[in-house]
Amino acid sequence: MPGPSSIAELVLARADDERPGLLTAQRSWRHCEVVAEAAARAAWLAEHRGDGPFHVAVLSDNSAEFVFWLQAAALAGATVVGANPTHRGDELVRDLVHTQCQLLVAGASHLALLEGRGLGSALGVVQRSNPRVFVDDEAGEALAPYAGAVPPSLAASGVTPATLGYLLFTSGTSGAPKACRCSQGRLATIGGIVASMFALADDDVSYLAMPLFHSNALMAGWAPSLSAGAAVALPTAGRFSASTFLPDVRRFGATYFNYVGKPLAYILATPPHDDDRDNPLRRAFGNEGSSADVERFAARFGCEVTDGYGSSEGGANVSRTPDTPPGAMGRAPEGTCVLDPDTGTECPPAIFDGAGRLLNASEAIGELVSKAGGAGFEGYWRNEEAERVRVRNGWYWTGDLAYRDEAGFFYFAGRDHDWIRVDGENFATAPVERIVSRYPGTVVTAAYAVPDTIVGDQVMVAIEQGAEAAPFDGEDFARFLAAQGDLGTKWAPRYVRLCPELPKTATSKILKRELRAERWNTPDPLWWRPDPDAAYRLLTGAERSSLEAALAPGN
C-alpha cells in the first residue's frame, strides 16, 4: 500500500490522534489539538488569500505557532517561505519581496524588524492593522471567527504531491541566499525515508532545536516526526542553545535530535558531568559534524550519531558507513563523482602518504557531482541563472569541493570558494580545519585565504576556544603543527585569529566571507609568524597597517 503523498495527507492522518504531538516549556498539545489549531489558521489563510502566488512568510523563532502554521499551510495548499529572523533591514525585505510573499505571520518582536519598511506589491507597508499580516501575539482575537474549523479535505484544498509547499533559503555563507523549491510530495517522501532510517515511532520525541525556517529542521526533524506520529519538542530558548540542550532533552524525554553545522561542537564545549549519559536520547542525525565531534558526542551522551552530507536542493548525498575512515564523509550512491569543474573530467583518486597527508590535492580535489541528482532538484524560485549553474547536462553540481580515495570514500574539501593558493600550490580549506581542530581547547575553527603582499594567498585560521581553554601560546601552537604528520607543507597558517565567537548563520555555519573581508583588520588578538620556522607572536598595530599598505591594488 503506498504511503502518504503529501504533507497535507500526513497532517490529516493525525486529526484523531490523542497521543502527545507538540511539547514546549509552557504546555503541550495532543496531535489532534495541533491539527485543530492548524485548521483554524488554514481557514484564515483561505479567507485572506490574494491574487498571485499563495506564499506565506513565517518570521519566528521555533515556537508552537510556527508548527501550527506549517501544518495550516499544508492543509490550505499555501507555500511557506521560511524567513530568517537573523536577517535585518533590506536583507530581510529582499527575501520577502523576491519570494513574492502576500501574507506574513510574525511575532510582535519580529514584526519590529520590518515596521516602516516598504515591501512593494508583496505586502505594502508592514503594520499591525494590515489584514495581510498575522501577529502571533494576537492569535486568540484574530482566530476567534475560525474556531472549530474543519480541516479541508485534499479534494477541497486541491493539494497534490506537486503542490509547492516550501521555499527554503540556502545558507548564504558565500553570497546572497537562493530560495530552493520543495514540493509537499518531496518533503513527505523525505520524511518517510528518515523516519524509516531511524525507526522513529509514535512513542518517540524529536527535539527540534534547529531553526524551522531551514531545510534541516523540516527534512531531518519535523517531517520524519509527522510521518512516524512522533511528538516534537521545541527548545526552551526558542532556538538552539548549547547550555540548555541537555536540560531540554531530559525535560521533554527527547529520544531523537537533528542538527546541521556545528551544534555538536558547541554542546561538547559545555562542562562535562558524570551523569551526562543519564538521558533519554538514543539517536542523533545531521550533517557537517566532524568525525571527532561525532565520536565524542556519542560517547559522552550515550547515543548513536549518524552524520552525512546533503543539501537543501536534495541533488546529492553522502552517508557514513561503519567502515568509513577518519575524516571521510562516507560513501555515495552510484553516479556520484568528483569532477574537474573546468573540463568535466573525473579527478583521479586521492593519494596519501604514510602519515595521511594528501599528496595530490591539486589533481584530486574537484566539485562533488551527482549524475543522477538533477532529477530530484526542483529548482530555485525566480533564479534561472542559479539553476543553470546547479544542473548541467542533467547532472547536479553541488558547488562543494571534495576528493575520493581509491576505496570510494568521499572527503569534504570546502565550498567552491574555499581554495587557497600558496607559493603556486592549490589546496582546500577543510583538511586544514580538521587538523587545527585537534589543538586542545578548540571548539570550532575556520580556515580561509587572505592576500599575500607579493602574490597569491596566505592561510589564516580563526579559532573559537572553549571557556576552559588555556591561554593561547604561540610556541606551543607551532610545536603542535610541527607534530601533525598529515599537515601539507604549504598548509600551516601564517595568521591565527582568536575569536570570542565566530560569525555564523542561524544554523551554525561559519560566515567565512565576513572573516575574509576583515583580514587582519580586527580588534581580535591576531598571531602570526613571518618565518614558517618561527613561533607565533602577536601582530602589532603597526604591522597590521604595513600589511594593508603593502597589498597590491585590487586585493
ZALUMVEX-475051 format. One line per field, with one value per residue (C-alpha): x, y, z; residue in one letter; residue number from 0. Coordinates in steps of 0.1 Angstrom, whole numbers. Layout:
x: c(X ...)
y: c(Y ...)
z: c(Z ...)
residu: c(A ...)
num: c(NUM ...)
//
This chain:
x: c(0 15 25 11 17 18 24 -13 -22 2 -14 -49 -38 -32 -66 -80 -47 -49 -12 13 21 38 58 71 83 49 25 18 -7 -20 -17 -55 -52 -23 -44 -73 -51 -38 -74 -83 -52 -59 -93 -77 -53 -81 -101 -71 -56 -50 -41 -7 15 -1 31 31 62 67 91 96 119 110 76 43 29 55 44 7 14 35 5 -20 -2 0 -38 -45 -22 -1 37 57 86 110 120 153 149 187 185 179 166 170 183 151 129 148 140 102 99 120 97 65 50 14 9 31 30 52 55 54 92 100 75 95 123 101 79 82 99 82 77 64 34 40 29 28 40 40 17 -3 -35 -26 -51 -23 -2 -9 6 12 8 -28 -37 -67 -85 -76 -87 -119 -140 -124 -127 -138 -129 -128 -96 -101 -100 -74 -102 -113 -79 -66 -33 -13 22 33 20 48 50 82 107 138 166 201 225 241 276 292 267 230 208 187 151 150 117 104 70 48 54 92 91 66 89 120 101 91 127 143 116 123 161 160 130 110 77 47 64 94 100 120 139 138 165 175 155 123 128 157 156 174 147 120 136 155 132 96 86 100 83 50 54 60 34 62 59 81 96 108 138 131 150 132 164 195 214 243 237 200 204 208 182 157 164 157 127 109 121 137 148 159 178 186 214 233 266 285 260 278 310 292 274 307 323 300 315 311 294 295 258 258 249 218 194 167 185 190 197 211 211 226 254 286 297 334 344 359 328 305 326 329 292 281 305 296 258 254 236 241 251 247 263 260 262 232 218 185 183 185 207 234 240 269 264 288 291 307 339 343 378 385 380 358 322 314 301 276 251 263 268 283 318 344 348 372 347 365 369 341 365 367 395 420 417 434 469 480 514 520 510 477 489 471 498 479 454 456 446 423 401 372 335 312 287 257 250 215 208 193 161 155 163 130 147 150 123 129 166 172 208 215 196 218 249 234 222 243 239 213 239 237 268 268 292 312 348 356 380 376 401 407 382 354 351 344 361 348 372 352 329 337 353 374 406 438 469 503 535 518 502 463 447 413 404 386 416 434 404 403 439 437 406 428 445 435 408 395 357 354 378 377 405 404 426 440 461 498 516 535 514 488 474 484 464 446 427 401 397 369 382 363 357 382 409 444 457 470 507 524 553 530 508 539 550 515 515 550 538 509 521 492 497 507 539 520 490 504 486 505 479 459 429 413 376 353 326 330 304 278 244 214 223 258 276 307 304 338 331 330 363 380 368 382 416 438 416 400 402 406 440 459 490 514 548 566 591 575 600 594 569 537 537 511 507 512 490 519 524 487 489 521 504 474 496 517 487 486 458 426 434)
y: c(0 34 58 94 115 150 167 176 139 133 161 148 114 129 146 120 111 116 110 138 158 191 199 233 246 262 235 205 196 163 156 162 196 206 198 217 248 243 240 274 290 273 289 323 317 308 339 363 348 373 371 357 331 317 324 329 341 329 351 334 315 279 282 264 290 280 244 254 274 247 224 251 260 223 220 252 244 275 278 285 309 304 339 341 362 368 388 425 455 455 419 406 428 414 378 385 406 381 352 373 368 380 371 375 356 371 377 413 413 400 423 452 442 452 480 511 494 491 456 468 450 419 433 470 487 463 474 456 468 453 425 405 404 379 388 357 375 384 350 345 375 370 333 337 337 304 284 249 250 216 207 209 176 171 174 207 222 208 197 172 158 185 214 238 236 254 280 272 297 283 293 322 316 327 351 360 331 313 301 264 249 219 203 187 154 157 166 138 113 125 124 88 78 94 80 45 50 57 36 66 56 72 69 89 126 146 176 204 229 238 267 257 281 258 226 206 211 202 173 157 167 178 158 125 130 138 107 85 101 111 141 172 192 228 244 264 293 292 284 262 267 245 253 242 213 185 200 202 166 155 178 165 129 135 103 119 150 165 191 209 228 230 223 191 211 238 212 193 226 228 214 176 160 124 119 132 97 97 110 95 105 74 88 120 127 156 168 188 174 165 128 137 155 127 101 123 132 96 85 114 112 75 77 68 97 95 122 126 151 166 199 218 211 173 167 147 129 110 88 74 36 16 13 50 61 91 124 110 118 82 66 79 64 52 81 104 115 143 163 190 219 233 202 180 151 129 137 109 92 108 96 97 92 71 99 105 137 143 143 152 178 199 169 150 178 189 195 169 160 136 124 113 142 166 147 153 190 211 244 278 305 331 323 305 315 297 267 266 266 238 215 210 181 167 164 181 201 207 237 219 206 170 143 105 77 45 27 50 71 108 136 172 198 230 252 262 294 276 273 287 292 295 295 282 252 250 233 234 246 217 194 224 229 192 194 227 215 189 217 215 239 245 245 254 268 283 284 309 328 363 380 377 411 398 373 346 338 332 309 325 304 318 298 299 285 269 287 265 266 276 310 307 301 308 285 256 261 260 227 213 220 205 173 169 144 150 188 197 216 248 244 258 291 324 341 328 349 342 350 351 339 331 348 322 317 307 271 275 276 298 330 330 358 382 368 371 407 417 400 415 445 432 440 403 390 381 359 354 342 358 330 295 280 305 306 326 361 388 410 446 475 489 456 454 488 478 447 467 493 466 450 452 473 452 430)
z: c(0 -10 17 21 -10 6 39 40 40 69 88 82 94 129 131 156 172 210 217 225 195 205 236 248 282 287 277 255 227 215 178 173 191 168 138 152 156 121 107 122 106 73 73 80 51 27 36 33 1 -26 -63 -73 -56 -24 -4 33 51 87 107 140 163 170 186 188 164 138 139 137 106 89 92 83 51 41 46 27 -2 6 3 35 30 59 67 86 118 120 88 92 72 35 35 51 29 -1 9 12 -20 -40 -30 -37 -2 0 37 67 100 127 164 176 184 149 132 145 121 92 105 84 55 22 7 -27 -41 -20 14 12 44 73 100 127 111 77 71 53 85 113 146 167 199 190 177 201 188 151 151 170 138 127 159 153 116 100 82 44 26 -1 -27 -13 -10 -43 -27 -47 -43 -68 -47 -39 -1 8 -3 17 16 12 40 21 35 3 -12 -15 -4 -30 -24 -31 -42 -22 -30 -4 -21 -19 18 26 9 27 60 54 44 75 98 85 87 124 132 146 162 178 213 202 210 185 198 171 181 145 131 115 85 74 54 80 106 82 64 93 122 116 85 98 132 114 93 123 146 170 192 186 214 209 227 258 244 211 193 197 230 240 277 277 253 279 303 275 263 299 304 272 272 238 221 187 178 144 137 110 112 144 173 183 188 209 231 236 247 278 310 312 341 354 346 310 298 320 294 271 238 216 181 165 128 109 87 88 122 123 128 161 173 162 182 213 213 210 238 262 258 252 219 182 159 122 102 64 36 20 7 7 -30 -25 -55 -39 -6 11 41 67 69 97 78 69 77 100 82 54 48 37 5 -20 -44 -78 -102 -76 -85 -83 -115 -126 -130 -159 -181 -167 -164 -134 -109 -101 -67 -37 -28 8 24 55 78 60 41 8 -18 -50 -38 -70 -91 -67 -55 -77 -75 -60 -87 -89 -124 -112 -89 -115 -115 -78 -78 -80 -88 -73 -72 -99 -104 -137 -137 -104 -117 -148 -126 -104 -132 -163 -188 -164 -137 -103 -94 -57 -56 -29 -32 -24 -32 -32 -22 -41 -19 -29 3 -2 17 21 10 14 -7 -42 -30 -4 -25 -12 -34 -16 -35 -66 -48 -47 -17 0 35 50 56 73 96 105 116 135 153 171 190 227 237 202 198 161 135 100 75 47 23 29 3 2 0 -31 -49 -42 -8 28 52 81 106 130 162 188 220 249 281 299 273 283 271 235 234 201 207 218 187 164 181 177 140 135 151 127 101 77 75 40 35 25 48 81 88 85 108 137 148 182 181 212 188 151 128 118 103 122 115 130 96 97 76 61 37 67 80 46 42 76 71 98 104 136 173 180 191 159 160 131 120 91 92 88 112 140 168 165 181 184 153 163 151 131 114 105 89 70 57 45 28 11 -7 -44 -59 -61 -31)
residu: c(M P G P S S I A E L V L A R A D D E R P G L L T A Q R S W R H C E V V A E A A A R A A W L A E H R G D G P F H V A V L S D N S A E F V F W L Q A A A L A G A T V V G A N P T H R G D E L V R D L V H T Q C Q L L V A G A S H L A L L E G R G L G S A L G V V Q R S N P R V F V D D E A G E A L A P Y A G A V P P S L A A S G V T P A T L G Y L L F T S G T S G A P K A C R C S Q G R L A T I G G I V A S M F A L A D D D V S Y L A M P L F H S N A L M A G W A P S L S A G A A V A L P T A G R F S A S T F L P D V R R F G A T Y F N Y V G K P L A Y I L A T P P H D D D R D N P L R R A F G N E G S S A D V E R F A A R F G C E V T D G Y G S S E G G A N V S R T P D T P P G A M G R A P E G T C V L D P D T G T E C P P A I F D G A G R L L N A S E A I G E L V S K A G G A G F E G Y W R N E E A E R V R V R N G W Y W T G D L A Y R D E A G F F Y F A G R D H D W I R V D G E N F A T A P V E R I V S R Y P G T V V T A A Y A V P D T I V G D Q V M V A I E Q G A E A A P F D G E D F A R F L A A Q G D L G T K W A P R Y V R L C P E L P K T A T S K I L K R E L R A E R W N T P D P L W W R P D P D A A Y R L L T G A E R S S L E A A L A P G N)
num: c(0 1 2 3 4 5 6 7 8 9 10 11 12 13 14 15 16 17 18 19 20 21 22 23 24 25 26 27 28 29 30 31 32 33 34 35 36 37 38 39 40 41 42 43 44 45 46 47 48 49 50 51 52 53 54 55 56 57 58 59 60 61 62 63 64 65 66 67 68 69 70 71 72 73 74 75 76 77 78 79 80 81 82 83 84 85 86 87 88 89 90 91 92 93 94 95 96 97 98 99 100 101 102 103 104 105 106 107 108 109 110 111 112 113 114 115 116 117 118 119 120 121 122 123 124 125 126 127 128 129 130 131 132 133 134 135 136 137 138 139 140 141 142 143 144 145 146 147 148 149 150 151 152 153 154 155 156 157 158 159 160 161 162 163 164 165 166 167 168 169 170 171 172 173 174 175 176 177 178 179 180 181 182 183 184 185 186 187 188 189 190 191 192 193 194 195 196 197 198 199 200 201 202 203 204 205 206 207 208 209 210 211 212 213 214 215 216 217 218 219 220 221 222 223 224 225 226 227 228 229 230 231 232 233 234 235 236 237 238 239 240 241 242 243 244 245 246 247 248 249 250 251 252 253 254 255 256 257 258 259 260 261 262 263 264 265 266 267 268 269 270 271 272 273 274 275 276 277 278 279 280 281 282 283 284 285 286 287 288 289 290 291 292 293 294 295 296 297 298 299 300 301 302 303 304 305 306 307 308 309 310 311 312 313 314 315 316 317 318 319 320 321 322 323 324 325 326 327 328 329 330 331 332 333 334 335 336 337 338 339 340 341 342 343 344 345 346 347 348 349 350 351 352 353 354 355 356 357 358 359 360 361 362 363 364 365 366 367 368 369 370 371 372 373 374 375 376 377 378 379 380 381 382 383 384 385 386 387 388 389 390 391 392 393 394 395 396 397 398 399 400 401 402 403 404 405 406 407 408 409 410 411 412 413 414 415 416 417 418 419 420 421 422 423 424 425 426 427 428 429 430 431 432 433 434 435 436 437 438 439 440 441 442 443 444 445 446 447 448 449 450 451 452 453 454 455 456 457 458 459 460 461 462 463 464 465 466 467 468 469 470 471 472 473 474 475 476 477 478 479 480 481 482 483 484 485 486 487 488 489 490 491 492 493 494 495 496 497 498 499 500 501 502 503 504 505 506 507 508 509 510 511 512 513 514 515 516 517 518 519 520 521 522 523 524 525 526 527 528 529 530 531 532 533 534 535 536 537 538 539 540 541 542 543 544 545 546 547 548 549 550 551 552 553 554)
//
